[in-house]
């Protein structure tokens, strides 16, 4: 009996939620101003996305430079160790 009540309550809540979204979705449409705002926001998103991509490219280039310099440092240290071993 309790399960039936809880199931029917959940079903009732789901129907109310579905009904309210249907009623809200049946508005008068999108105004010209809202459409312009949407287009402006889309353009801003595209601009920001291109900035993010540019920064990611810059970051990867800097990471490559750091890796190259680290490799050079390791090579110099190895060279120093080799010289120390040869010269007592």
C-alpha positions as CSV (number, residue, x, y, z in Angstrom):
1,X,0.0,0.0,0.0
2,X,2.8,2.4,0.9
3,X,4.6,1.5,-2.3
4,X,1.5,2.2,-4.4
5,X,1.2,5.6,-2.7
6,X,4.8,6.5,-3.3
7,X,4.7,5.3,-6.9
8,X,1.5,7.2,-7.6
9,X,3.0,10.3,-6.0
10,X,6.1,10.0,-8.1
11,X,4.0,9.6,-11.2
12,X,1.9,12.6,-10.3
13,X,5.0,14.7,-9.8
14,X,6.4,13.6,-13.1
15,X,3.2,14.4,-14.9
16,X,3.1,17.9,-13.3
17,X,6.7,18.5,-14.3
18,X,6.0,17.4,-17.9
19,X,2.9,19.5,-18.1
20,X,4.5,22.6,-16.8
21,X,7.4,22.3,-19.3
22,X,4.9,21.9,-22.0
23,X,3.0,25.0,-21.0
24,X,6.2,27.0,-20.6
25,X,7.4,25.8,-24.0
26,X,4.3,27.1,-25.8
27,X,5.3,30.7,-25.6
28,X,4.8,33.3,-28.3
29,X,8.1,32.7,-29.9
30,X,11.5,34.5,-29.8
31,X,11.5,38.2,-30.3
32,X,14.0,39.9,-32.7
33,X,15.8,41.4,-29.7
34,X,16.2,38.0,-28.1
35,X,17.5,36.5,-31.4
36,X,20.0,39.4,-31.7
37,X,21.2,38.7,-28.1
38,X,21.6,35.0,-28.9
39,X,23.6,35.8,-32.1
40,X,25.8,38.2,-30.1
41,X,26.4,35.6,-27.5
42,X,27.2,33.0,-30.1
43,X,29.7,35.4,-31.7
44,X,31.3,36.0,-28.3
45,X,31.6,32.3,-27.6
46,X,33.3,31.8,-30.9
47,X,35.7,34.6,-30.2
48,X,36.5,33.3,-26.8
49,X,36.9,29.8,-28.2
50,X,39.4,31.1,-30.7
51,X,41.3,32.9,-27.9
52,X,41.4,29.7,-25.9
53,X,42.7,27.7,-28.9
54,X,45.4,30.4,-29.5
55,X,46.5,30.2,-25.8
56,X,46.6,26.4,-25.9
57,X,48.8,26.6,-29.0
58,X,51.1,29.1,-27.2
59,X,51.2,26.9,-24.1
60,X,52.2,23.8,-26.1
61,X,54.9,25.8,-27.9
62,X,56.2,27.0,-24.5
63,X,56.1,23.5,-23.1
64,X,58.2,22.3,-26.1
65,X,60.7,25.1,-25.5
66,X,61.0,24.1,-21.8
67,X,61.4,20.5,-22.7
68,X,64.2,21.4,-25.2
69,X,66.0,23.5,-22.6
70,X,65.6,20.7,-20.0
71,X,67.2,18.3,-22.5
72,X,70.1,20.7,-23.1
73,X,70.6,21.0,-19.4
74,X,70.7,17.3,-18.9
75,X,73.1,17.0,-21.8
76,X,75.4,19.7,-20.3
77,X,75.3,17.9,-16.9
78,X,76.2,14.6,-18.6
79,X,79.1,16.3,-20.4
80,X,80.3,17.8,-17.1
81,X,80.3,14.4,-15.5
82,X,82.2,12.9,-18.4
83,X,84.8,15.6,-18.2
84,X,85.2,15.1,-14.5
85,X,85.7,11.4,-15.0
86,X,88.4,11.9,-17.6
87,X,90.2,14.6,-15.7
88,X,91.3,13.4,-12.2
